[in-house]
């Protein structure tokens, strides 16, 4: 009898195949756009350094030349976002090409992906430096913050896609090793720099996303010790300190966008479970002594995925109408627990969101490469 998880995976492949091939066709026509394609004069780095600015920081109306002031939850549309958008695009391209390769076995998808991988990680003129020292800067206050490390969540599908495409003859050993080396350097920076350590200790979704990214990059780099560290951090820090016994995330519920942040944090935790679960240490089955678990988190949020008008907390100040979409926690949770209702809801939600803020906070948009 076919394994239940395989049945769900097969259903997903059948549902997504047409869209996957359409996305891959688009990706085949795209040329690389890396951080060197644009530069902000406000950046303290050079053209190879990723740069972004704090979303919720605005010019002070009382002092136009002074430091910016914060308006939590309200995004400043004049911030520099070129590098963030380029990285999201890069993740979309690699995710689409890797998924199409996985479904078809056609090496043309890998051949084109290699062009983009070389541009971002290898070619001297266009590559990105393996750090986020200048992410989410604030004019007049700081040249970069640990909080900005969340901007590289879109590299997790680049790392996973590279692993998938390693099986192709078009992914030569030299290219794979150099990409792996770039991620190894970034892992080192994430685990030793002040910004990296600040982000690791964040008590909300930022701390979750640090673990998610580090786990993904460690998987590509075959770094078992860091993967084990991430497992233990999920069990002893993230789950017990962020989740309430009812499955909610209190630190996200007090934000100005509690719905979107709760979804985002649960997505990241589910991706951690998907990356790190092994036969002898299955995070999908892990529960704290007081009953907190990833399953409890999905059970808490699921009714509001099916009908968000039931949401009993305050509505998000922005993008309320744009959530939910095809959240990865629904898909991975359905597969882990054989939950057909979660799968059905995931299937009818939007798999191709257009709102930039939603895409930015959707760490997995190509779920088939994670199976």
C-alpha positions as a Python dict, from the first residue, in 0.01 Angstrom:
ca = {
    (1, 'X'): (0, 0, 0),
    (2, 'X'): (137, 342, -96),
    (3, 'X'): (266, 553, 192),
    (4, 'X'): (26, 832, 291),
    (5, 'X'): (299, 1094, 266),
    (6, 'X'): (376, 981, -88),
    (7, 'X'): (8, 1007, -180),
    (8, 'X'): (-1, 1367, -58),
    (9, 'X'): (322, 1445, -242),
    (10, 'X'): (180, 1294, -560),
    (11, 'X'): (-139, 1500, -526),
    (12, 'X'): (73, 1813, -486),
    (13, 'X'): (283, 1733, -793),
    (14, 'X'): (-31, 1683, -1001),
    (15, 'X'): (-182, 2007, -872),
    (16, 'X'): (129, 2219, -924),
    (17, 'X'): (290, 2073, -1237),
    (18, 'X'): (131, 2309, -1489),
    (19, 'X'): (220, 2615, -1281),
    (20, 'X'): (571, 2483, -1217),
    (21, 'X'): (647, 2442, -1585),
    (22, 'X'): (502, 2787, -1657),
    (23, 'X'): (724, 2942, -1391),
    (24, 'X'): (1026, 2751, -1521),
    (25, 'X'): (957, 2875, -1873),
    (26, 'X'): (962, 3231, -1738),
    (27, 'X'): (1283, 3159, -1544),
    (28, 'X'): (1459, 3029, -1855),
    (29, 'X'): (1420, 3373, -2009),
    (30, 'X'): (1569, 3565, -1715),
    (31, 'X'): (1919, 3706, -1700),
    (32, 'X'): (2099, 3740, -1365),
    (33, 'X'): (2039, 4051, -1156),
    (34, 'X'): (2264, 4057, -849),
    (35, 'X'): (2348, 4313, -580),
    (36, 'X'): (2599, 4476, -814),
    (37, 'X'): (2317, 4577, -1049),
    (38, 'X'): (2220, 4868, -824),
    (39, 'X'): (2373, 5071, -542),
    (40, 'X'): (2241, 5311, -280),
    (41, 'X'): (2459, 5609, -187),
    (42, 'X'): (2331, 5561, 169),
    (43, 'X'): (2504, 5223, 195),
    (44, 'X'): (2820, 5206, 408),
    (45, 'X'): (2933, 4902, 207),
    (46, 'X'): (3055, 4854, -149),
    (47, 'X'): (2880, 4732, -464),
    (48, 'X'): (2918, 4366, -360),
    (49, 'X'): (2746, 4420, -24),
    (50, 'X'): (2377, 4353, 22),
    (51, 'X'): (2202, 4665, 147),
    (52, 'X'): (1851, 4732, 270),
    (53, 'X'): (1679, 4979, 500),
    (54, 'X'): (1454, 4935, 803),
    (55, 'X'): (1096, 4904, 683),
    (56, 'X'): (921, 5102, 952),
    (57, 'X'): (1156, 5400, 969),
    (58, 'X'): (1061, 5739, 824),
    (59, 'X'): (1202, 6092, 791),
    (60, 'X'): (1133, 6306, 1097),
    (61, 'X'): (881, 6576, 995),
    (62, 'X'): (1033, 6804, 1260),
    (63, 'X'): (1390, 6752, 1133),
    (64, 'X'): (1421, 6649, 769),
    (65, 'X'): (1799, 6609, 796),
    (66, 'X'): (1796, 6426, 1130),
    (67, 'X'): (1775, 6057, 1217),
    (68, 'X'): (1470, 5864, 1101),
    (69, 'X'): (1184, 5788, 1341),
    (70, 'X'): (990, 5461, 1375),
    (71, 'X'): (629, 5393, 1273),
    (72, 'X'): (584, 5025, 1359),
    (73, 'X'): (397, 4825, 1097),
    (74, 'X'): (395, 5106, 840),
    (75, 'X'): (641, 5049, 556),
    (76, 'X'): (827, 5349, 416),
    (77, 'X'): (784, 5322, 35),
    (78, 'X'): (1094, 5537, -29),
    (79, 'X'): (1337, 5291, 129),
    (80, 'X'): (1603, 5122, -86),
    (81, 'X'): (1469, 4776, -174),
    (82, 'X'): (1655, 4686, -495),
    (83, 'X'): (1877, 4420, -337),
    (84, 'X'): (1591, 4260, -146),
    (85, 'X'): (1382, 4241, -464),
    (86, 'X'): (1678, 4100, -660),
    (87, 'X'): (1723, 3828, -398),
    (88, 'X'): (1352, 3740, -400),
    (89, 'X'): (1369, 3718, -780),
    (90, 'X'): (1681, 3498, -756),
    (91, 'X'): (1500, 3263, -517),
    (92, 'X'): (1204, 3249, -755),
    (93, 'X'): (1425, 3162, -1050),
    (94, 'X'): (1626, 2890, -876),
    (95, 'X'): (1317, 2748, -704),
    (96, 'X'): (1126, 2726, -1032),
    (97, 'X'): (1416, 2573, -1226),
    (98, 'X'): (1499, 2320, -954),
    (99, 'X'): (1135, 2214, -927),
    (100, 'X'): (1100, 2173, -1303),
    (101, 'X'): (1421, 1967, -1309),
    (102, 'X'): (1289, 1749, -1028),
    (103, 'X'): (963, 1687, -1213),
    (104, 'X'): (1104, 1636, -1563),
    (105, 'X'): (1472, 1543, -1531),
    (106, 'X'): (1547, 1791, -1811),
    (107, 'X'): (1900, 1927, -1775),
    (108, 'X'): (1816, 2254, -1953),
    (109, 'X'): (1673, 2388, -1628),
    (110, 'X'): (1996, 2319, -1441),
    (111, 'X'): (2208, 2463, -1721),
    (112, 'X'): (2030, 2796, -1686),
    (113, 'X'): (2030, 2786, -1305),
    (114, 'X'): (2408, 2753, -1306),
    (115, 'X'): (2435, 3088, -1486),
    (116, 'X'): (2251, 3257, -1200),
    (117, 'X'): (2440, 3069, -929),
    (118, 'X'): (2772, 3173, -1079),
    (119, 'X'): (2659, 3536, -1104),
    (120, 'X'): (2556, 3556, -737),
    (121, 'X'): (2826, 3345, -575),
    (122, 'X'): (3128, 3299, -803),
    (123, 'X'): (3184, 3562, -1073),
    (124, 'X'): (3417, 3828, -937),
    (125, 'X'): (3239, 4120, -1103),
    (126, 'X'): (2885, 4036, -989),
    (127, 'X'): (2900, 3816, -678),
    (128, 'X'): (2760, 3913, -339),
    (129, 'X'): (2982, 3923, -32),
    (130, 'X'): (2880, 3642, 211),
    (131, 'X'): (2743, 3864, 488),
    (132, 'X'): (2452, 4094, 567),
    (133, 'X'): (2651, 4359, 752),
    (134, 'X'): (2454, 4643, 590),
    (135, 'X'): (2100, 4504, 598),
    (136, 'X'): (1812, 4710, 737),
    (137, 'X'): (2016, 5020, 802),
    (138, 'X'): (1847, 5327, 951),
    (139, 'X'): (1948, 5673, 833),
    (140, 'X'): (2126, 5863, 1107),
    (141, 'X'): (2117, 5568, 1349),
    (142, 'X'): (2296, 5257, 1219),
    (143, 'X'): (2465, 5126, 904),
    (144, 'X'): (2311, 4779, 951),
    (145, 'X'): (2141, 4556, 1207),
    (146, 'X'): (2108, 4191, 1297),
    (147, 'X'): (1736, 4224, 1231),
    (148, 'X'): (1824, 4260, 863),
    (149, 'X'): (1938, 3898, 840),
    (150, 'X'): (1576, 3806, 783),
    (151, 'X'): (1623, 3946, 430),
    (152, 'X'): (1805, 3627, 324),
    (153, 'X'): (1518, 3389, 399),
    (154, 'X'): (1484, 3367, 21),
    (155, 'X'): (1824, 3202, -5),
    (156, 'X'): (1695, 2885, 162),
    (157, 'X'): (1530, 2774, -162),
    (158, 'X'): (1847, 2862, -350),
    (159, 'X'): (2039, 2629, -117),
    (160, 'X'): (1780, 2353, -142),
    (161, 'X'): (1746, 2395, -517),
    (162, 'X'): (2124, 2363, -555),
    (163, 'X'): (2110, 2033, -365),
    (164, 'X'): (1832, 1905, -591),
    (165, 'X'): (2018, 2002, -908),
    (166, 'X'): (2344, 1845, -794),
    (167, 'X'): (2222, 1522, -953),
    (168, 'X'): (2243, 1676, -1301),
    (169, 'X'): (2553, 1654, -1520),
    (170, 'X'): (2501, 2026, -1588),
    (171, 'X'): (2586, 2103, -1223),
    (172, 'X'): (2962, 2056, -1247),
    (173, 'X'): (3155, 1978, -932),
    (174, 'X'): (3349, 2304, -942),
    (175, 'X'): (3035, 2517, -949),
    (176, 'X'): (2866, 2315, -675),
    (177, 'X'): (3173, 2332, -451),
    (178, 'X'): (3208, 2708, -495),
    (179, 'X'): (2839, 2766, -417),
    (180, 'X'): (2874, 2540, -114),
    (181, 'X'): (3183, 2738, -7),
    (182, 'X'): (2992, 3068, -30),
    (183, 'X'): (2722, 2932, 198),
    (184, 'X'): (2986, 2794, 437),
    (185, 'X'): (3134, 3144, 465),
    (186, 'X'): (2789, 3293, 522),
    (187, 'X'): (2719, 3029, 789),
    (188, 'X'): (3040, 3129, 965),
    (189, 'X'): (2936, 3495, 959),
    (190, 'X'): (2586, 3413, 1086),
    (191, 'X'): (2737, 3223, 1379),
    (192, 'X'): (3018, 3461, 1476),
    (193, 'X'): (2937, 3823, 1380),
    (194, 'X'): (2765, 4066, 1616),
    (195, 'X'): (2472, 4103, 1376),
    (196, 'X'): (2440, 3727, 1337),
    (197, 'X'): (2445, 3665, 1711),
    (198, 'X'): (2199, 3949, 1773),
    (199, 'X'): (1955, 3792, 1529),
    (200, 'X'): (1999, 3446, 1678),
    (201, 'X'): (1893, 3578, 2017),
    (202, 'X'): (1582, 3757, 1886),
    (203, 'X'): (1281, 3628, 2078),
    (204, 'X'): (1022, 3640, 1796),
    (205, 'X'): (1003, 3542, 1427),
    (206, 'X'): (1353, 3681, 1368),
    (207, 'X'): (1505, 3419, 1598),
    (208, 'X'): (1297, 3152, 1424),
    (209, 'X'): (1415, 3264, 1081),
    (210, 'X'): (1779, 3261, 1196),
    (211, 'X'): (1742, 2892, 1282),
    (212, 'X'): (1554, 2820, 959),
    (213, 'X'): (1825, 2980, 746),
    (214, 'X'): (2118, 2830, 935),
    (215, 'X'): (1957, 2485, 917),
    (216, 'X'): (1905, 2515, 541),
    (217, 'X'): (2257, 2638, 470),
    (218, 'X'): (2409, 2375, 702),
    (219, 'X'): (2219, 2108, 510),
    (220, 'X'): (2378, 2225, 184),
    (221, 'X'): (2720, 2232, 350),
    (222, 'X'): (2683, 1889, 516),
    (223, 'X'): (2747, 2053, 853),
    (224, 'X'): (2592, 1800, 1090),
    (225, 'X'): (2704, 1975, 1408),
    (226, 'X'): (2524, 2297, 1315),
    (227, 'X'): (2214, 2101, 1211),
    (228, 'X'): (2210, 1933, 1551),
    (229, 'X'): (2255, 2271, 1719),
    (230, 'X'): (1951, 2399, 1529),
    (231, 'X'): (1744, 2096, 1635),
    (232, 'X'): (1825, 2161, 1998),
    (233, 'X'): (1757, 2533, 1964),
    (234, 'X'): (1414, 2457, 1816),
    (235, 'X'): (1335, 2221, 2106),
    (236, 'X'): (1475, 2425, 2392),
    (237, 'X'): (1444, 2788, 2281),
    (238, 'X'): (1202, 2851, 1994),
    (239, 'X'): (913, 2622, 2078),
    (240, 'X'): (905, 2662, 2458),
    (241, 'X'): (972, 3037, 2461),
    (242, 'X'): (762, 3154, 2166),
    (243, 'X'): (453, 2932, 2171),
    (244, 'X'): (175, 2947, 2430),
    (245, 'X'): (12, 2625, 2544),
    (246, 'X'): (-284, 2692, 2311),
    (247, 'X'): (-51, 2698, 2007),
    (248, 'X'): (-50, 3076, 1956),
    (249, 'X'): (256, 3304, 1943),
    (250, 'X'): (204, 3581, 2203),
    (251, 'X'): (500, 3790, 2083),
    (252, 'X'): (349, 3801, 1733),
    (253, 'X'): (-4, 3871, 1856),
    (254, 'X'): (103, 4198, 2020),
    (255, 'X'): (249, 4332, 1693),
    (256, 'X'): (65, 4568, 1460),
    (257, 'X'): (29, 4282, 1209),
    (258, 'X'): (-53, 3986, 1437),
    (259, 'X'): (-220, 3772, 1172),
    (260, 'X'): (58, 3797, 915),
    (261, 'X'): (335, 3761, 1171),
    (262, 'X'): (172, 3455, 1331),
    (263, 'X'): (148, 3289, 990),
    (264, 'X'): (507, 3383, 905),
    (265, 'X'): (646, 3245, 1231),
    (266, 'X'): (453, 2918, 1199),
    (267, 'X'): (572, 2881, 840),
    (268, 'X'): (932, 2921, 954),
    (269, 'X'): (892, 2666, 1234),
    (270, 'X'): (733, 2418, 995),
    (271, 'X'): (1020, 2463, 749),
    (272, 'X'): (1266, 2396, 1033),
    (273, 'X'): (1084, 2070, 1105),
    (274, 'X'): (1090, 1980, 737),
    (275, 'X'): (1464, 2049, 702),
    (276, 'X'): (1585, 1890, 1024),
    (277, 'X'): (1357, 1595, 1093),
    (278, 'X'): (1526, 1257, 1076),
    (279, 'X'): (1408, 904, 1144),
    (280, 'X'): (1558, 902, 1493),
    (281, 'X'): (1471, 1266, 1571),
    (282, 'X'): (1143, 1366, 1408),
    (283, 'X'): (1062, 1724, 1503),
    (284, 'X'): (708, 1682, 1371),
    (285, 'X'): (650, 1447, 1664),
    (286, 'X'): (834, 1653, 1924),
    (287, 'X'): (638, 1807, 2211),
    (288, 'X'): (751, 2002, 2516),
    (289, 'X'): (661, 1882, 2863),
    (290, 'X'): (366, 2124, 2870),
    (291, 'X'): (234, 2011, 2532),
    (292, 'X'): (370, 2271, 2290),
    (293, 'X'): (434, 2132, 1941),
    (294, 'X'): (430, 2228, 1576),
    (295, 'X'): (105, 2034, 1542),
    (296, 'X'): (-51, 2243, 1820),
    (297, 'X'): (55, 2557, 1632),
    (298, 'X'): (-107, 2440, 1309),
    (299, 'X'): (-424, 2337, 1491),
    (300, 'X'): (-443, 2684, 1646),
    (301, 'X'): (-404, 2878, 1319),
    (302, 'X'): (-586, 2646, 1081),
    (303, 'X'): (-943, 2771, 1152),
    (304, 'X'): (-828, 3122, 1061),
    (305, 'X'): (-668, 2998, 741),
    (306, 'X'): (-999, 2849, 638),
    (307, 'X'): (-1195, 3158, 745),
    (308, 'X'): (-991, 3454, 861),
    (309, 'X'): (-1305, 3643, 958),
    (310, 'X'): (-1307, 3419, 1266),
    (311, 'X'): (-976, 3579, 1377),
    (312, 'X'): (-1043, 3691, 1738),
    (313, 'X'): (-752, 3935, 1764),
    (314, 'X'): (-694, 4278, 1613),
    (315, 'X'): (-656, 4298, 1237),
    (316, 'X'): (-324, 4381, 1072),
    (317, 'X'): (-268, 4751, 1001),
    (318, 'X'): (-146, 4663, 650),
    (319, 'X'): (-197, 4369, 410),
    (320, 'X'): (-487, 4216, 606),
    (321, 'X'): (-666, 4144, 279),
    (322, 'X'): (-364, 3971, 124),
    (323, 'X'): (-334, 3680, 369),
    (324, 'X'): (-347, 3383, 373),
    (325, 'X'): (-190, 3226, 67),
    (326, 'X'): (-68, 2868, 13),
    (327, 'X'): (125, 2859, 340),
    (328, 'X'): (396, 2595, 361),
    (329, 'X'): (295, 2496, 715),
    (330, 'X'): (-35, 2366, 577),
    (331, 'X'): (134, 2154, 311),
    (332, 'X'): (417, 2018, 523),
    (333, 'X'): (177, 1963, 814),
    (334, 'X'): (-71, 1777, 592),
    (335, 'X'): (206, 1546, 476),
    (336, 'X'): (348, 1493, 824),
    (337, 'X'): (14, 1413, 988),
    (338, 'X'): (-190, 1281, 693),
    (339, 'X'): (-435, 1566, 737),
    (340, 'X'): (-645, 1590, 421),
    (341, 'X'): (-839, 1900, 534),
    (342, 'X'): (-517, 2095, 570),
    (343, 'X'): (-410, 1977, 223),
    (344, 'X'): (-744, 2074, 68),
    (345, 'X'): (-724, 2422, 217),
    (346, 'X'): (-366, 2460, 97),
    (347, 'X'): (-467, 2355, -253),
    (348, 'X'): (-739, 2619, -289),
    (349, 'X'): (-533, 2907, -148),
    (350, 'X'): (-331, 3134, -378),
    (351, 'X'): (-10, 2966, -499),
    (352, 'X'): (105, 3269, -699),
    (353, 'X'): (66, 3575, -476),
    (354, 'X'): (143, 3909, -636),
    (355, 'X'): (165, 4136, -332),
    (356, 'X'): (534, 4209, -269),
    (357, 'X'): (500, 4208, 111),
    (358, 'X'): (337, 3865, 105),
    (359, 'X'): (606, 3724, -123),
    (360, 'X'): (873, 3872, 100),
    (361, 'X'): (729, 3687, 401),
    (362, 'X'): (678, 3355, 225),
    (363, 'X'): (1000, 3158, 282),
    (364, 'X'): (891, 2855, 75),
    (365, 'X'): (719, 2908, -258),
    (366, 'X'): (843, 2586, -423),
    (367, 'X'): (743, 2313, -179),
    (368, 'X'): (815, 2019, -408),
    (369, 'X'): (1192, 2066, -381),
    (370, 'X'): (1166, 2003, -7),
    (371, 'X'): (1009, 1659, -30),
}
